[in-house]
Amino acid sequence: MNRSDLASYLQQKGVPEDFYSLEGGNPSEAMVLDYSRSNLWYVYYSERGNGVLERVFAREEDACDYFLEPLRRGYGFVLPDL
């Protein structure tokens, strides 16, 4: 799964767009997927403008797969495994 696939999947499952950002940044109280200039993928929870619980991935697919886990646990969405 890549970022585009992830965006389609989240939209299809009805996850509110204010619960996440797939373009990085520091939105309020949201899961974030960010790609850096150093060719790394970051997944973190943005809380009050600060990234917490950050994980770093070399592969986009791994980052996108991990991105779904906190949404399943923290927000209680029933998101089937892919």
N, C-alpha and C positions, 0 to 999 in steps of 0.2 A: 504494500500500500504506500502510495506517495501522498504528498500534501493535497494534491487535487482530488485524489480518491477519498482522502479523509474528509475533506470539505463536503463532498457529495454525500458521503455516508452520514455525517452528522446532520446535514440538512434533511436527508431522507428519514432519519430516525426522530426528527423533531427536537433536537437539542437546541435550546435558545441560543442565538448568536452572541448574546452578551455573557454567556458562560465560558467563552473561549476566544482566543485570537490565534490564527494560523499565520500571522504576519509579524510576530514579535511584538515588542512594545511592553508597556506596563499598564494594561487596563485594570480597572478595579475589580478585585475578587473574581479572577478568571484563570483558566488554564491557558498556557501560552506555548506555542511552538515557534521557535526562532532559528533562523539560519544565519550563521556568522560569516564574516569575511575570512575567517581561518578555516573555512570548510567543515565546520562542526554544527551539529543540530542540538539545540537546547530545548528541553521541556521543563517548565516550571509553573508554579502557581504564583500569580501576581496578587499580592496582598498589600493593600494600601500603597501601591506603586513600587513595591519591592518584590523581587523574585525570591521565593522560598521553595524548598524541596526540589532543588534543581538537579536534573540528570543531563548528562552530556553523551551524545552519540556520534559516531563517525558516519553511520549510514542513515539516510532519510527513512528507509523502511522501518528500521528499529525504533527510531524516534516516534514515528507515526503510530506504530503498534503500542508503544508504551503510553502515548498520549491518552489513549482510551481508558487505561486502567483507573486513574483517579476519577474520571467521569463516572465510571461504573460504581466505584466505592463511595466517593464523596457525595455525589449528587443523586445516587440511587437510580440512575437510568438503567433500564433493562436493555443492554446492547449485546446482541448475540455475538459470539466469536465469529471471526471471519474465516 
